[in-house]
Amino acid sequence: MLTIGEFSRRGGVSPRMLRHYDKVRLLSPAYVGENGYRYYDEAQLPVLAQIETLKGYGFALNEVGALLRLPEGALAQRIHTRRLAAFRELDGLRRTIRRMEEYLLKMEGNGMENNQKYHVILMEAPAQKVFGLRKTINIAETHALFRALYEEMGRRGLQRAGAAQLLYHGKAFSYESMDVEAQAVVAQDGEGVRILPAGTFAAVTHIGPYEEIHFAYKALGAWMAAHPEYESCGSAIERYLKDEGEAQDPEGLETGVLFPVRKKA
């Protein structure tokens, strides 16, 4: 048997909270002495850990008791539902933060522009094994190009092993005529699979709808202008870190924009 103090230290929960758990009939002592001292069984530690885990996932205490009694499969489904709700909450917070940032920029009247919301970094990217489909399309055909890519990968028995991305081959961007290549990182070798070499990139992450990704490009353009010691040396890449299959709505999309660069001789 463990005293409430020992159980508290072992479980990382305050005695005060343990008393509250007893009061709400979530976790009661295994034994209460005549003097009122509370004692817990060591076997109750995993139950306490589960309670803390479920609380950390955002479940209210009045839900946790019922969750503890569920079979594993049913509990997993409840956690999955809670996960989706957490994504919605996160997307809501992102929308609120963006509105706050826009409001603060107007209030401060300091002339800051959207590109200053982005943190541009210089990164070394490793080589990638990719399979791609290259085509000249208009911007509305981007999704169809990726569908064709995944269908072709299925026919060839290729499996994704990383993020999908769009590589821009054209020197000038055009909504009507883009020379682009839809790519996916793959695990296997095979016909059409090639290695994209490692390189140095000026990179930024855009969070939010694709319709606003031009702000990320603007930030990268400003960075290039402020760092004349670097020059562009290849095709820009949009890397879909969290795509439409993973985000609950456009606010949750995460897209990396990468410019390959090198130091001028």
Summary of the structure (lengths in Angstrom):
residues: 265
radius of gyration: 26.3
end to end distance: 73.0
largest distance: 84.3
contacts: 707
relative contact order: 0.11
helix: 45%
strand: 27%
